[in-house]
Amino acid sequence: MTDQPALTDESRRRYLKAIGTAGLTAGLAGCSGGGGSEGENNSGGGGDDSSGGDTSGGDSGEEYEAIGNFPPEGNSVSIGFNGPTSGALGPDGQDQEKGFDLAVKHLNEGGGLVDYWDRLSGDGIMGYQVEPTKADTAGSADTAQDNIDRMIQRDNIQFWTGGMSSTVTMAMQNVAQREKVPFMGGNSTSAGISGENCSRYYFHPTFHAEIIGMAMGEAAPSVLGEDRSLFHIYMDYSYGQSNRDAARKYLTEQGPWEDAGGAAIAEGETDHSSQIQALEDSGADTLYFSSFGNFAASGLAQLRDAGLTDDIEVIIPHVSAFTLDPLGADAEGVLGMEPWNPNADNEPSQVFVESYQEEYGETPNQSSLHTYESMMVYAAAVEDAGTFHPPTVVRTLEEFEWSLAWGDSAFRTCDHQVERPWYMVQGVGDDRAEELGIRTEIVETTDPLVYECSEFPASNCAMGDNEYGDE
């Protein structure tokens, strides 16, 4: 053997888990006569599924080698939330946290979609109680990195969810792959997430810019008419750029509208007067405003104050109800896409809405469901796989199909992008918002939008370069 390097925190964690698994396997063999999980697989005689007195969860790890934070220890498993509960994306992050907390409660105690879905028990995950661990990213990739390193090293998380910023999500994809801990991100919509930055250990449960562009290309001309001139104001990083490019592709290059140019918003820039002036100078009658969160809310207020919202149709590719709330009645007519709306016409959505309202006394939005259903899907995949073993869970998710509040859904093996319905919505006035319980109303529900794995952005995903870790 060559000289061995000093153990890092990561390698030490894996080393200790490997020792623990080896010791546990030897102990189990000594006390159970070599019994396995199924009688027909036992080479050492009879016996049942008992491990000889350990009444904790049923995934002791004897069938698999240690990897990531597997096997779990004790009678609970740690699941992480790593999202922006402060800063410009804080309102949506806070809703994500509420969905996460409710998912933990329902997984452990029953209720909500756990009672609706027979793939879950309400007795934890595989008999392990779920222990939550949470941290605020404040929308910062560096903070998110520090948080998740701590969750993986200290808390031994088996899975995590949460997040809004595309930059943060893409940084976390790399961590998930390196550490072999599965991750489903938040409402991040850069196309690169399911493209060049794809990861074996990351599953994208929402849309991205290319899918939003496809949906807008189908729906927006039918709603606003085909004779339109489109101007772009966009955040000058991956989120804004990819949404700008997709809108140009599907609404102007391949669609009926005319491209009237665009103006970028520099990182940290809050005064949009120069971009608004460029919009006025262009003569465009439609604005594609690729911004999000409080940034978008502030930008919309500036457009309103400049007197433009009466004359120009505004589209926000990924719209959020809280983005529109500060505008009040002036939000009426603003168009956008949502990955889910509480008035979605399916029974699981209403089950979730009712349980959320019972818990929090308010109507959930897309972010609340995002973390909640991601937790349900991960838990059901573990139950189906019969183990928390990360490579096995990942393989299960790659062939996983389900139908809950998001509608008929499935992950693609080639890029781990979900295929499911999406919602074109519009902002509504005060009276309608009070009636609906939210500032957005569904205009159109799309069928799952499909592009081939050989097409952009999936064509940029080299999933084969990302190992499961047990090859």
Secondary structure, 3 states (H helix, E strand, C coil): CCCCCCCCHHHHHHHHHHHHHHHHHHHHHHHHCCCCCCHHHCCCCCCCCCCCCCCCCCCCCCCCCCECCECCCCCEEEEEEEECCCCCCHHHHHHHHHHHHHHHHHHHHCCHHHHHCCCCCCCCECCEEEEEEEEECCCCHHHHHHHHHHHHHCCCEEEEEECCCHHHHHHHHHHHHHHCCCEEECCCCCHHHHCCCCCCCEEECCCCHHHHHHHHHHHHHHHHCCCCEEEEEEECCHHHHHHHHHHHHHHHHCCCCEEEEEEEECCCCCCCHHHHHHHHHHCCCEEEEECCHHHHHHHHHHHHHCCCCCCCEEEEEECCHHHHHHHHHHHCCCEEEECCCCCCCCHHHHHHHHHHHHHHCCCCCHHHHHHHHHHHHHHHHHHHHCCCCHHHHHHHHHCCEEEECCEEEEECCCCCEEECCCEEEEECCHHHHHHHCCCEEEEEECCCCCCCCCCCCHHHCCHHHCCCCCC
